[in-house]
């Protein structure tokens, strides 16, 4: 049946639960001009671009009895005011208040009876600023035409507003349960192996069948994703790998990209190596602050989706490969820690195929919001037992961009949490700065703000050693 979810999208949809919703978020901060961006203006800006992301007006409909994968159907009652909302911070409109609001909004799973996205205009931020927080289900964002994260189609390189997309949208007929069953049967008859598998799933223990299917699919995806050498399961780190709750905390880090470029020259490594070293140093201090027992064998395995050139330019979803990099948190010497990470990364990543940040940021199209979504999709295809923490890194444009004529000042990723992992770190560069967004479990990492301080300290340590 036309519009059926892909196998990967169906998995993201089916395996989501209240503690691990599979949506990707972004937090964008704007300078508020004399005539600011109000709710009506944002509604108009989004409405004019919806034709370029058609899935944002569709919802997911399940097939009775699980006879086939769910399908996308038009939401004939689509109400843009449900999806684009306005919120306001109480005075003084501090960064902490903003991050608390983002954490609360991000904790809530998306409404499965409607198109799977939400956007919030957040007013009242100090210093005459405003924020836009978006969250989109990973099933919406596959990187193909029409499968972009919505911020990608809203941001423009100039203040001039883009021409409205041609849009003659009218919601199509929503199939009945009987039509869904007939369509699923036709699909099954055209693929006998799929039919046998489906019958086994219905007759047998459904939960075990789904689990087995995911295991089989993800094992194949690991090889396809680029984890090229055999790995044992990552040993859980007591403070990092525990069951998580439904609530979140959110914190951010802002650094200067020029500083990383100087350090790249000083240490003879890549910016990505330096970023991972900062993460490793921050995690080391955080683990020590928690009283975590650290021995020389203690390793934190980080899953790091990296953009590569695979010669298929029209399929950017295939240009991300996932690598597991050991972060030597037991090593107290910052230079040795960096060298170990650089060596570990070089042993896995084909540097000849790795896409330079500058090339990626200017390559027709994939700003951080979409790239983070694709990186997370890649990570979710990897068995979680292989890694302790997800670190996504998506370089962005190094010149200002605008939303409805309003200059984007800062952009922070809000990546989803993986089951039994208390924090995910998203990294973005934009207009001369590096932005980190830490999405943390409210119970497992109540001290996420301390973690941000430790990340700053890890960078400062690299800077001080480079000066000596």
Buried (B, 14 or more C-beta within 10 A) or exposed (E): BEBBBEEBBBBBBBBBEEBBBBBBBBBBBBBBEEEBBEEEBBBBBBBBBBBBBBBBBBBBBBBEEBBBBBBBBBBEEBEBEEBBBBBEBEEEBEEEBBBBBBBBBBBBBBEBEBBBBBBBBBBBBEEEBBBBBBBBBBBBBBBEEEBBBBBBBBBBEEBEBBEEEEEEEEEEEBBEEEEBBBBBBEBBEEEEEBBEEBEEBEEEEEEEBBEBBBEEBBEEBBEEBBBBEEBEEBEEBEBBBBEBBBBBBBBBBEBEBEBBEEBBEBBEBBBBBBBBBBBBBBBBBBBBEBEBEBEEEBBBBBBBBBBBBBEEEEEBBBBBBBBBBBBBBBBEEBBEBBBBBBEBBEEBBEEEBBBBBEEBBEBEEBBBBBBBBBBBBBBBBBBBBBBBBBBBBBBBBBEBBBBBBBBBBBBBBBBBBBEBBBBBBBBBBBBEBBBBBBBBBBBBBEBBBBBBBBBBEBBBBBBEBBEE
